[in-house]
Amino acid sequence: MDKRKIVIVGASHGGHESAIELLDKYNDVDVTVYEAGDFISFMSCGMQLYLENKVTAEDDVRNFAPEDVEKKGGHVYANHEVTAIHPEHKTVTVKDLTNNSEEEVQYDKLILSSGVTPKVLPVPGNDLKNIYLMRGRDWASKLMSAVNNPAIKNVAIVGAGYIGTEASEVFAKAGKHVTLMDMIDRPLGTYLNPELLDVLEPTFKKNMDLKMGVKIEGFNGNEKVESVKTDQGDVPADLVVVSAGVTPNTDWLKGTVDLDQRGWIKTDPYLRTNVKDVYAIGDAILPLSIPVGKPMPIALATTARREAQYVVDHIFEDKPDCAFKGVIGASALSVFDYHFATAGLNKFSAAKNKLDYQTSFYEDHMRPAYVPEADNPKVYVSLTFNPYTHQILGGAVLSKYDITAQGNVLALAISHKMRLEDLAEQDFFFQPGFDRQWSLLNLAAQHALGMARF
């Protein structure tokens, strides 16, 4: 019996998950993964660990090695770019980037996991040397050289989101003078509610210069960058790391697969595109946000893998018996001595999606008062919720103690559309070496409800 041929475009999280799940769940599939890059498959979310020498080896910072798929019977090709889809023939054009040859490859099912590309700022001087991005193995190698280069003293980071924060910490720890800049008014300002930013911001200021609310007008230099030109003056820079957002890798799909005005791939509730037997997953689509109730950008490895699993489970059904249930958008980050985890929406994203919302901020110690402060860290919880129904829309936890696992509890609560009342009375364990008789999230929800402080 002929095997059903599945072609996967892109070898990152979504592509990898699709390939492994297909080969594990079906005996009659021929699975081929095409990756335009030359390395399968660098995990950019592990870049900070790599740059701080906290990984086993550079080539280990990857989702998988080709042999992981090949030993299951699949095929993986690096340096192979899929440049076109021909729905009428059910083929794709694949270009071998090592010799520029092309071939037409047939598919029965096609999974697009083409991902995104970091934005290059459209300003004068953006082609100067020593202006780096922070994505992929090639850039990781260049950044590692820069971290260890004593000639690089001043580093400017453009973009104060997760990636920019990671870059700023890496170079600050390496002894460089770092300036973190963004058009928003506070670092991580779109990720955390203001009260948590109040806790974190002094740590940024202690370790680097902040230049917030600025517009980048260009880069100055002679061959190499020497400074960043802003509307508030020039900032000296021997190296610039740009982390100013991403654009979907979808130009090649125009005219074939329906895209929205910003280039995101349009999918139906079953993650199908407008082209029969063509599915899309990963950072280039807008998945359903459970707390919002409609699609929005959630570019996370966890999101891509859940989408891939759903597609594989239903790929041979004419119409799946259930739609993709959606995702929360949960993530975590360390900022020097602090650790935070966040799930769902915050003040910024709730307002952007025009939702009714209210926020609450809770501050306490992790353990009972009789535990000395040296062993009883300060903890902070921010909750975002519907003011009328009390449905929990989002939340975040922050502490110098690692309480990031609490973010998973919040994600579960948001996914099941729990109310503040549900979280306030939820039964959690108690042991004074770990927590309080009412656990941290109990207390945060009780505080949001205006209950008496325990």
C-alpha positions as CSV (number, residue, x, y, z in Angstrom):
1,M,0.0,0.0,0.0
2,D,1.3,3.4,-0.9
3,K,2.1,5.6,2.0
4,R,0.4,9.0,2.5
5,K,2.9,11.7,1.8
6,I,3.2,14.6,4.3
7,V,5.4,17.5,3.6
8,I,6.3,19.9,6.5
9,V,7.7,23.4,5.9
10,G,10.0,24.4,8.7
11,A,11.9,22.4,11.3
12,S,11.4,24.4,14.5
13,H,9.0,23.5,17.3
14,G,5.8,23.0,15.2
15,G,7.6,21.2,12.4
16,H,9.4,18.9,14.8
17,E,6.3,18.1,16.8
18,S,4.4,17.4,13.6
19,A,7.0,15.0,12.3
20,I,7.4,13.0,15.5
21,E,3.7,12.8,16.1
22,L,2.9,11.7,12.6
23,L,5.6,9.0,12.7
24,D,4.5,7.8,16.1
25,K,0.7,7.7,15.4
26,Y,0.5,6.4,11.9
27,N,2.1,3.4,10.1
28,D,1.3,4.5,6.6
29,V,2.9,8.0,6.3
30,D,5.9,9.3,4.4
31,V,7.1,12.4,6.3
32,T,9.5,14.9,4.9
33,V,10.7,18.1,6.7
34,Y,12.2,21.0,4.7
35,E,14.2,23.6,6.5
36,A,15.7,26.7,4.8
37,G,18.4,27.2,7.4
38,D,21.6,25.3,7.5
39,F,21.1,23.9,11.1
40,I,18.4,21.6,12.4
41,S,17.0,23.1,14.6
42,F,18.5,25.8,16.9
43,M,16.4,26.7,19.9
44,S,16.6,30.5,20.1
45,C,14.8,30.5,23.5
46,G,18.0,28.8,24.8
47,M,20.2,31.6,23.5
48,Q,20.8,33.3,26.9
49,L,21.8,30.0,28.5
50,Y,24.2,29.4,25.6
51,L,25.7,32.9,25.8
52,E,26.2,32.5,29.6
53,N,28.0,29.2,29.1
54,K,25.2,27.2,30.8
55,V,24.7,24.6,28.1
56,T,26.5,21.4,27.3
57,A,27.6,22.5,23.8
58,E,26.5,25.0,21.1
59,D,25.2,22.3,18.8
60,D,23.1,20.8,21.7
61,V,20.9,24.0,21.8
62,R,18.4,22.5,19.4
63,N,14.9,21.0,19.3
64,F,16.1,17.9,17.7
65,A,18.8,16.4,15.4
66,P,17.8,15.1,12.0
67,E,18.5,11.6,13.0
68,D,15.8,11.8,15.7
69,V,13.2,11.9,12.9
70,E,15.1,9.8,10.4
71,K,15.4,6.8,12.8
72,K,11.6,6.8,12.9
73,G,11.5,6.7,9.1
74,G,11.1,10.4,8.3
75,H,13.3,12.6,6.1
76,V,14.9,15.9,7.1
77,Y,16.5,18.3,4.7
78,A,18.4,21.5,5.8
79,N,19.3,24.2,3.3
80,H,16.1,23.4,1.4
81,E,13.6,26.2,0.9
82,V,10.0,25.7,-0.1
83,T,9.3,28.6,-2.5
84,A,5.8,27.9,-3.9
85,I,2.7,25.7,-3.5
86,H,0.8,24.4,-6.5
87,P,-2.6,23.3,-5.2
88,E,-3.9,22.1,-8.5
89,H,-1.1,19.6,-8.7
90,K,-0.6,19.1,-5.0
91,T,3.1,19.8,-5.2
92,V,5.5,22.3,-3.8
93,T,8.6,23.8,-5.3
94,V,11.7,23.0,-3.2
95,K,15.0,24.9,-3.8
96,D,18.3,23.3,-2.7
97,L,20.2,26.4,-1.4
98,T,23.5,24.6,-1.7
99,N,23.4,24.5,-5.5
100,N,20.2,26.5,-6.4
101,S,18.6,23.5,-8.1
102,E,14.8,23.1,-7.8
103,E,12.4,20.2,-7.8
104,E,8.7,19.6,-7.6
105,V,7.7,17.5,-4.6
106,Q,4.2,15.9,-4.3
107,Y,2.2,16.0,-1.1
108,D,-1.1,14.5,0.1
109,K,-1.1,16.8,3.2
110,L,1.0,19.9,3.7
111,I,1.8,21.5,7.1
112,L,3.2,25.0,7.1
113,S,5.4,25.9,10.1
114,S,7.3,28.7,8.3
115,G,7.8,30.8,11.4
116,V,8.8,34.5,11.6
117,T,11.8,36.7,10.9
118,P,13.2,39.4,13.3
119,K,12.4,42.9,12.0
120,V,15.3,45.0,10.6
121,L,14.7,48.6,11.5
122,P,14.0,50.6,8.3
123,V,16.4,53.5,9.2
124,P,19.6,54.9,7.8
125,G,22.7,52.9,8.7
126,N,20.9,49.6,9.3
127,D,23.5,47.8,7.1
128,L,26.5,48.8,9.2
129,K,28.6,46.0,10.7
130,N,28.0,45.0,14.4
131,I,24.2,45.4,14.2
132,Y,23.0,42.0,15.3
133,L,19.8,40.1,15.7
134,M,19.2,37.5,18.4
135,R,17.7,34.6,16.6
136,G,19.2,31.4,15.2
137,R,22.5,29.6,15.5
138,D,24.5,31.9,13.2
139,W,23.6,35.0,15.3
140,A,24.3,33.0,18.5
141,S,27.8,32.4,17.4
142,K,28.4,36.0,16.5
143,L,26.9,37.2,19.8
144,M,29.1,34.8,21.7
145,S,32.2,36.3,20.0
146,A,30.9,39.8,20.9
147,V,30.4,38.8,24.6
148,N,34.0,37.7,24.8
149,N,35.5,40.6,22.7
150,P,37.2,43.2,25.0
151,A,37.0,45.8,22.2
152,I,33.3,45.9,22.5
153,K,32.6,48.1,25.5
154,N,29.3,49.8,24.8
155,V,26.3,47.7,23.8
156,A,22.9,49.2,22.8
157,I,19.8,46.9,22.9
158,V,16.9,48.1,20.8
159,G,13.7,46.5,22.1
160,A,12.8,45.9,25.8
161,G,10.7,42.8,25.5
162,Y,11.9,39.3,26.5
163,I,14.6,39.0,23.9
164,G,16.0,42.5,24.6
165,T,15.9,41.8,28.3
166,E,17.9,38.6,27.9
167,A,20.4,40.3,25.7
168,S,20.8,43.2,28.1
169,E,21.4,40.9,31.0
170,V,24.0,38.8,29.1
171,F,26.1,41.8,28.1
172,A,25.7,43.5,31.5
173,K,27.0,40.3,33.2
174,A,29.9,40.3,30.8
175,G,31.0,43.7,32.0
176,K,29.8,45.8,29.1
177,H,28.1,49.1,29.4
178,V,24.6,48.4,28.3
179,T,21.9,50.8,27.2
180,L,18.4,49.3,26.8
181,M,16.0,51.4,24.7
182,D,12.5,51.2,23.4
183,M,9.6,53.3,22.2
184,I,7.5,52.0,25.1
185,D,7.9,53.8,28.5
186,R,9.1,50.9,30.6
187,P,11.1,47.6,30.0
188,L,8.8,44.6,29.7
189,G,5.9,47.2,29.6
190,T,3.7,45.0,27.4
191,Y,4.2,41.9,29.4
192,L,3.6,42.8,33.0
193,N,1.2,45.0,34.9
194,P,2.6,48.3,36.3
195,E,2.9,47.2,39.9
196,L,5.2,44.3,38.9
197,L,7.2,46.7,36.8
198,D,7.7,48.9,39.8
199,V,9.4,46.0,41.5
200,L,11.6,45.1,38.6
201,E,12.6,48.5,37.2
202,P,15.2,49.3,39.9
203,T,17.0,46.1,38.9
204,F,17.2,47.2,35.3
205,K,18.5,50.7,36.4
206,K,21.1,49.1,38.7
207,N,22.6,47.1,35.9
208,M,22.2,49.3,32.8
209,D,21.1,52.6,31.4
210,L,17.5,52.8,30.4
211,K,16.4,55.0,27.5
212,M,12.6,54.5,27.2
213,G,10.1,56.3,25.1
214,V,12.6,57.0,22.4
215,K,12.4,56.8,18.6
216,I,15.3,55.2,16.7
217,E,16.2,57.5,13.8
218,G,19.2,55.7,12.5
219,F,22.7,54.2,13.1
220,N,25.9,56.2,12.8
221,G,29.3,54.9,11.9
222,N,31.9,54.3,9.3
223,E,31.5,50.7,8.1
224,K,30.9,49.6,11.8
225,V,28.2,51.1,14.0
226,E,29.5,53.7,16.4
227,S,26.2,55.1,17.9
228,V,22.5,54.9,17.8
229,K,20.7,58.0,16.7
230,T,17.5,58.7,18.6
231,D,15.1,61.6,19.0
232,Q,16.7,62.1,22.4
233,G,20.3,62.2,21.3
234,D,23.0,59.7,20.2
235,V,23.9,56.6,22.2
236,P,27.5,55.3,21.9
237,A,27.5,51.7,20.7
238,D,30.2,49.3,19.6
239,L,27.5,46.7,19.1
240,V,23.7,47.0,18.6
241,V,21.3,44.1,19.2
242,V,17.9,44.7,17.5
243,S,14.9,42.9,19.0
244,A,12.2,45.0,17.7
245,G,9.5,42.4,16.9
246,V,9.0,39.9,14.1
247,T,7.3,39.5,10.7
248,P,5.8,36.3,9.5
249,N,7.7,34.3,6.8
250,T,4.8,34.3,4.4
251,D,5.6,36.5,1.4
252,W,6.1,33.4,-0.7
253,L,2.5,32.4,0.0
254,K,0.9,35.5,-1.4
255,G,-1.7,34.7,-4.0
256,T,-2.1,31.1,-2.9
257,V,-2.7,31.0,0.8
258,D,-5.0,33.7,2.3
259,L,-3.1,36.1,4.6
260,D,-4.3,39.0,6.7
261,Q,-3.1,42.6,6.1
262,R,0.0,42.0,8.3
263,G,0.9,38.7,6.6
264,W,-0.3,36.2,9.2
265,I,-1.7,33.0,7.7
266,K,-5.5,32.8,8.0
267,T,-6.8,29.5,9.4
268,D,-10.2,28.2,10.2
269,P,-11.0,26.8,13.7
270,Y,-9.4,23.5,12.6
271,L,-6.1,25.2,11.6
272,R,-6.8,24.6,7.9
273,T,-5.9,27.2,5.4
274,N,-8.1,28.2,2.4
275,V,-6.2,25.6,0.3
276,K,-7.4,22.1,0.6
277,D,-5.1,19.7,2.6
278,V,-2.8,22.6,3.6
279,Y,-2.6,23.3,7.4
280,A,-0.7,26.1,9.2
281,I,0.8,26.1,12.7
282,G,3.3,28.1,14.7
283,D,4.4,31.7,14.9
284,A,3.1,32.6,11.5
285,I,-0.6,32.1,12.5
286,L,-2.9,33.7,15.0
287,P,-4.2,31.0,17.3
288,L,-7.4,31.2,19.4
289,S,-6.7,32.9,22.7
290,I,-9.0,31.3,25.3
291,P,-9.3,34.4,27.6
292,V,-9.9,36.7,24.6
293,G,-12.2,34.4,22.7
294,K,-10.7,35.2,19.4
295,P,-7.3,34.8,17.5
296,M,-4.3,36.9,18.5
297,P,-0.5,36.6,18.2
298,I,0.9,34.1,20.6
299,A,4.4,33.2,19.4
300,L,5.5,30.5,21.8
301,A,7.1,27.1,21.4
302,T,4.4,25.7,23.6
303,T,1.7,27.1,21.3
304,A,3.2,25.7,18.2
305,R,3.6,22.2,19.7
306,R,-0.1,22.1,20.8
307,E,-1.2,23.2,17.4
308,A,0.9,20.5,15.8
309,Q,-0.5,17.8,18.0
310,Y,-4.0,18.9,17.2
311,V,-3.4,19.0,13.4
312,V,-1.7,15.5,13.4
313,D,-4.6,14.0,15.5
314,H,-7.2,15.2,12.9
315,I,-5.2,15.5,9.7
316,F,-7.0,12.6,7.9
317,E,-10.5,13.6,8.9
318,D,-12.7,15.4,6.3
319,K,-13.9,17.6,9.2
320,P,-12.5,17.2,12.7
321,D,-15.1,16.4,15.4
322,C,-13.7,19.3,17.5
323,A,-12.1,22.6,16.9
324,F,-8.6,23.5,18.2
325,K,-9.5,24.6,21.8
326,G,-7.0,27.5,21.9
327,V,-4.1,28.4,24.1
328,I,-3.4,30.7,27.0
329,G,0.0,32.2,26.2
330,A,2.2,31.4,29.3
331,S,5.8,32.2,29.7
332,A,8.5,32.9,32.2
333,L,11.8,34.9,32.4
334,S,14.6,35.7,34.9
335,V,15.8,39.3,35.2
336,F,19.0,39.1,37.2
337,D,17.9,38.0,40.7
338,Y,14.2,38.1,40.0
339,H,12.0,35.4,38.3
340,F,8.6,35.8,37.0
341,A,5.9,33.8,35.1
342,T,2.9,35.1,33.4
343,A,-0.2,33.5,31.8
344,G,-3.0,34.9,29.7
345,L,-3.7,38.6,29.6
346,N,-2.5,41.7,31.4
347,K,-3.6,45.3,31.5
348,F,-2.0,46.1,28.1
349,S,-3.3,43.1,26.2
350,A,-6.8,43.2,27.7
351,A,-7.1,46.8,26.8
352,K,-5.8,46.2,23.3
353,N,-8.4,43.5,22.8
354,K,-11.1,45.9,24.1
355,L,-12.1,43.6,27.0
356,D,-13.7,44.7,30.3
357,Y,-11.0,44.1,32.9
358,Q,-9.8,45.0,36.3
359,T,-6.4,44.2,37.9
360,S,-5.3,43.4,41.5
361,F,-1.8,43.4,43.0
362,Y,-0.9,41.3,46.0
363,E,2.4,41.5,48.0
364,D,3.4,39.2,50.8
365,H,5.9,36.7,52.1
366,M,5.9,33.2,50.9
367,R,5.9,31.5,54.3
368,P,4.4,32.2,57.8
369,A,5.6,35.3,59.7
370,Y,7.6,33.2,62.2
371,V,10.0,32.1,59.4
372,P,13.0,34.5,59.4
373,E,13.0,37.0,56.5
374,A,16.2,35.5,55.2
375,D,14.3,32.3,54.4
376,N,11.0,33.9,53.7
377,P,11.1,35.7,50.4
378,K,8.9,38.5,49.2
379,V,6.4,37.4,46.6
380,Y,4.1,39.4,44.3
381,V,1.0,38.4,42.4
382,S,-0.8,40.4,39.7
383,L,-4.3,39.2,38.5
384,T,-6.3,40.5,35.6
385,F,-10.0,39.6,35.6
386,N,-13.4,40.5,34.3
387,P,-14.9,42.9,36.8
388,Y,-18.5,41.7,36.3
389,T,-18.1,37.9,36.2
390,H,-14.7,37.6,38.0
391,Q,-13.4,35.3,35.3
392,I,-9.7,35.2,35.5
393,L,-8.2,36.5,32.3
394,G,-4.5,36.6,33.3
395,G,-2.0,36.6,36.0
396,A,1.7,36.8,36.9
397,V,3.9,35.9,39.8
398,L,7.3,37.5,40.7
399,S,9.9,36.9,43.4
400,K,13.6,36.5,43.9
401,Y,12.6,33.0,45.0
402,D,11.7,30.8,42.0
403,I,7.9,30.5,42.2
404,T,7.5,30.3,38.4
405,A,5.6,27.0,38.7
406,Q,2.7,29.0,40.1
407,G,2.4,30.4,36.6
408,N,1.2,27.0,35.5
409,V,-1.5,27.0,38.1
410,L,-2.7,30.4,36.7
411,A,-2.6,29.0,33.2
412,L,-4.8,26.1,34.3
413,A,-7.2,28.4,36.0
414,I,-7.5,30.7,32.9
415,S,-7.9,27.7,30.6
416,H,-10.8,26.4,32.6
417,K,-12.3,29.9,32.9
418,M,-12.2,29.9,36.6
419,R,-13.4,32.8,38.7
420,L,-11.6,34.6,41.5
421,E,-14.0,32.8,43.9
422,D,-12.8,29.4,42.6
423,L,-9.1,30.3,43.0
424,A,-9.7,31.9,46.4
425,E,-11.1,28.7,47.8
426,Q,-9.1,26.1,45.8
427,D,-7.5,23.4,48.0
428,F,-3.7,23.6,47.9
429,F,-1.2,21.9,50.2
430,F,0.2,23.6,53.3
431,Q,3.6,23.0,54.9
432,P,5.3,26.0,56.6
433,G,8.7,25.2,55.0
434,F,7.0,26.0,51.7
435,D,4.0,28.2,52.0
436,R,1.1,29.6,54.0
437,Q,-2.1,27.9,55.4
438,W,-3.8,29.7,52.6
439,S,-1.5,29.3,49.6
440,L,-0.2,32.3,47.7
441,L,-2.7,32.2,44.9
442,N,-5.6,31.7,47.4
443,L,-4.5,34.8,49.1
444,A,-4.1,36.8,45.9
445,A,-7.6,35.9,44.7
446,Q,-9.0,36.7,48.2
447,H,-7.3,40.1,48.1
448,A,-8.8,40.7,44.6
449,L,-12.2,40.0,46.1
450,G,-11.7,42.4,49.0
451,M,-11.7,39.7,51.6
452,A,-10.0,40.3,55.0
453,R,-6.2,39.7,54.9
454,F,-5.1,36.4,56.5
